[in-house]
Amino acid sequence: MMTLSTQMLWILAAAPGQVGSGRIVGGWGYVWACYGITVAMLVLYAVSLWVRRPKAPTDAKE
């Protein structure tokens, strides 16, 4: 059995004009920020791998 407050929430949610279209409007700034952070982290990781690469001995023939 639903309580009175739960029933009121269902009634208010079902009121005409109160329910959205189900789509998120905007938000592309957050998406591009996440892409930017991801690319920056991948670049930093690649640089850290390059800096920590094994050095060839100085007496190597190559």
Rosetta silent file (secondary structure, phi, psi, omega in degrees, C-alpha in Angstrom):
SEQUENCE: MMTLSTQMLWILAAAPGQVGSGRIVGGWGYVWACYGITVAMLVLYAVSLWVRRPKAPTDAKE
SCORE:     score description
SCORE:     0.000 S_00000001
   1 L     0.000  131.830 -179.043    0.000    0.000    0.000 S_00000001
   2 L   -82.954  145.829  176.872    1.374    3.377   -0.976 S_00000001
   3 L   -77.530  168.440 -178.700    1.549    6.162    1.529 S_00000001
   4 H   -63.812  -39.699 -178.531   -0.204    9.456    0.946 S_00000001
   5 H   -67.588  -36.241  177.729    3.043   11.293    0.188 S_00000001
   6 H   -66.483  -40.703  177.753    4.049    8.697   -2.422 S_00000001
   7 H   -63.891  -39.040  179.221    0.640    9.000   -4.070 S_00000001
   8 H   -65.238  -38.090  178.010    0.982   12.793   -4.133 S_00000001
   9 H   -64.150  -40.759  177.929    4.385   12.516   -5.829 S_00000001
  10 H   -64.584  -40.209  179.492    2.892   10.296   -8.540 S_00000001
  11 H   -65.515  -43.558 -179.947    0.041   12.750   -9.065 S_00000001
  12 H   -67.567  -37.013 -179.751    2.412   15.710   -9.277 S_00000001
  13 H   -69.181  -29.679 -177.627    4.756   13.880  -11.626 S_00000001
  14 L   -90.221    1.570 -179.240    1.896   12.981  -13.941 S_00000001
  15 L   -65.204  141.539 -179.364    0.547   16.539  -14.091 S_00000001
  16 L   -60.016  136.613  178.496    0.406   17.909  -17.655 S_00000001
  17 L    84.137   -5.929 -177.469    3.441   19.988  -18.584 S_00000001
  18 L   -96.164  -18.411 -176.521    5.491   18.715  -15.669 S_00000001
  19 L   -95.726  132.160 -179.648    7.088   15.732  -17.352 S_00000001
  20 L   -73.629 -178.943 -177.811   10.100   16.366  -19.591 S_00000001
  21 L   -84.295   -7.493 -179.167   10.681   14.959  -23.031 S_00000001
  22 L    89.094    6.911  179.772   13.159   12.383  -21.773 S_00000001
  23 L  -115.793  145.381  175.001   16.122   14.038  -23.474 S_00000001
  24 L   -85.671  126.266 -178.509   19.043   15.804  -21.906 S_00000001
  25 L  -100.519  129.797 -178.722   19.315   19.307  -23.310 S_00000001
  26 L    76.874 -158.417  178.014   22.779   20.791  -23.593 S_00000001
  27 L    92.487   -0.751 -179.492   25.655   19.263  -21.709 S_00000001
  28 H   -66.973  -24.636  176.240   28.093   19.188  -24.649 S_00000001
  29 H   -62.208  -39.600  177.589   30.517   21.292  -22.637 S_00000001
  30 H   -67.917  -38.714  179.079   30.867   18.444  -20.154 S_00000001
  31 H   -63.265  -48.503 -179.658   31.356   15.923  -22.955 S_00000001
  32 H   -66.226  -33.997  176.003   34.136   17.983  -24.568 S_00000001
  33 H   -64.068  -40.789  177.565   35.737   18.581  -21.175 S_00000001
  34 H   -65.270  -41.542  175.850   35.838   14.805  -20.604 S_00000001
  35 H   -60.699  -43.974 -179.731   37.346   14.278  -24.051 S_00000001
  36 H   -62.436  -43.428  178.596   39.952   16.937  -23.303 S_00000001
  37 H   -64.189  -40.765  179.669   40.857   15.411  -19.951 S_00000001
  38 H   -63.493  -46.826  179.648   41.112   11.958  -21.546 S_00000001
  39 H   -63.072  -42.967  179.518   43.391   13.169  -24.350 S_00000001
  40 H   -61.561  -42.251  179.560   45.563   15.092  -21.885 S_00000001
  41 H   -66.623  -38.875  177.551   45.944   12.044  -19.658 S_00000001
  42 H   -65.724  -39.566  177.551   46.853    9.820  -22.628 S_00000001
  43 H   -65.469  -45.264  178.476   49.455   12.337  -23.803 S_00000001
  44 H   -62.024  -38.328  178.390   50.937   12.601  -20.312 S_00000001
  45 H   -66.304  -42.293  178.099   51.064    8.817  -20.050 S_00000001
  46 H   -63.268  -40.744  177.710   52.795    8.536  -23.440 S_00000001
  47 H   -64.930  -40.950  179.962   55.338   11.171  -22.403 S_00000001
  48 H   -65.340  -36.359  176.302   56.003    9.370  -19.121 S_00000001
  49 H   -66.563  -39.617 -179.509   56.599    6.119  -21.019 S_00000001
  50 H   -66.423  -39.930  179.779   58.979    7.890  -23.415 S_00000001
  51 H   -68.333  -35.935 -176.890   60.930    9.479  -20.557 S_00000001
  52 L   -91.469    9.299 -178.214   61.226    6.146  -18.700 S_00000001
  53 L   -64.461  151.769 -179.942   62.242    4.093  -21.753 S_00000001
  54 L   -66.804  136.231  178.681   65.366    1.953  -21.314 S_00000001
  55 L   -86.840  142.854  176.200   68.547    3.692  -22.394 S_00000001
  56 L   -76.884  143.800  176.599   70.953    1.919  -24.717 S_00000001
  57 L   -61.948  148.884 -177.488   74.443    1.327  -23.301 S_00000001
  58 L   -68.927  -22.122  179.853   77.036    3.826  -24.539 S_00000001
  59 L   -94.022   15.947  179.627   79.279    1.022  -25.855 S_00000001
  60 L   -71.680  148.356 -177.411   76.560   -0.422  -28.090 S_00000001
  61 L   -79.148  -16.911 -179.012   77.492   -0.940  -31.747 S_00000001
  62 L   -86.051    0.000    0.000   74.262    0.565  -33.075 S_00000001
